[in-house]
């Protein structure tokens, strides 16, 4: 889980986006997080189900927006899916969960701070 600020995003048309969900990944600056992610780190988070019916709608994530995301580090066993879908996911990239609600757009720095506090309390 992390709180981040969107730095950039990338749309793709190949594979064809599912129902117009054409944002394949976002680049984030980590504001707060767990999973060995230090504040200030820049990471790439891919839609783990891009091009499928389990795609996440990343279109609201415009540069500057704050977001809370549950992410997983890319792993070698995902390579086959990425090759089939023609996605260039790097070994150090992260994936947003698919087929569920794994992100929340945050409307302010105050909301992000409160979300980060809840996150730290949840993980003890």
QUIWOKA-V533863 format. One record per residue. N is the residue number from 1. D_FIRST is the distance of its C-alpha to the first C-alpha in whole Angstrom. Layout:
BEGIN
n=N d_first=D_FIRST
n=N d_first=D_FIRST
END
This chain:
BEGIN
n=1 d_first=0
n=2 d_first=4
n=3 d_first=7
n=4 d_first=10
n=5 d_first=14
n=6 d_first=15
n=7 d_first=18
n=8 d_first=19
n=9 d_first=19
n=10 d_first=22
n=11 d_first=23
n=12 d_first=25
n=13 d_first=28
n=14 d_first=29
n=15 d_first=28
n=16 d_first=29
n=17 d_first=26
n=18 d_first=25
n=19 d_first=27
n=20 d_first=26
n=21 d_first=23
n=22 d_first=23
n=23 d_first=20
n=24 d_first=19
n=25 d_first=17
n=26 d_first=15
n=27 d_first=15
n=28 d_first=13
n=29 d_first=13
n=30 d_first=10
n=31 d_first=11
n=32 d_first=9
n=33 d_first=6
n=34 d_first=6
n=35 d_first=7
n=36 d_first=10
n=37 d_first=9
n=38 d_first=12
n=39 d_first=13
n=40 d_first=15
n=41 d_first=14
n=42 d_first=15
n=43 d_first=13
n=44 d_first=14
n=45 d_first=12
n=46 d_first=14
n=47 d_first=15
n=48 d_first=15
n=49 d_first=18
n=50 d_first=20
n=51 d_first=23
n=52 d_first=23
n=53 d_first=23
n=54 d_first=20
n=55 d_first=19
n=56 d_first=16
n=57 d_first=18
n=58 d_first=17
n=59 d_first=20
n=60 d_first=19
n=61 d_first=17
n=62 d_first=20
n=63 d_first=20
n=64 d_first=19
n=65 d_first=17
n=66 d_first=13
n=67 d_first=11
n=68 d_first=7
n=69 d_first=6
n=70 d_first=4
n=71 d_first=6
n=72 d_first=8
n=73 d_first=11
n=74 d_first=14
n=75 d_first=17
n=76 d_first=21
n=77 d_first=21
n=78 d_first=20
n=79 d_first=22
n=80 d_first=25
n=81 d_first=23
n=82 d_first=22
n=83 d_first=26
n=84 d_first=27
n=85 d_first=25
n=86 d_first=26
n=87 d_first=23
n=88 d_first=23
n=89 d_first=19
n=90 d_first=20
n=91 d_first=19
n=92 d_first=16
n=93 d_first=14
n=94 d_first=11
n=95 d_first=11
n=96 d_first=10
n=97 d_first=11
n=98 d_first=14
n=99 d_first=17
n=100 d_first=14
n=101 d_first=13
n=102 d_first=9
n=103 d_first=9
n=104 d_first=11
n=105 d_first=13
n=106 d_first=14
n=107 d_first=18
n=108 d_first=18
n=109 d_first=17
n=110 d_first=18
n=111 d_first=15
n=112 d_first=13
n=113 d_first=14
n=114 d_first=14
n=115 d_first=10
n=116 d_first=9
n=117 d_first=12
n=118 d_first=11
n=119 d_first=8
n=120 d_first=10
n=121 d_first=12
n=122 d_first=11
n=123 d_first=10
n=124 d_first=13
END
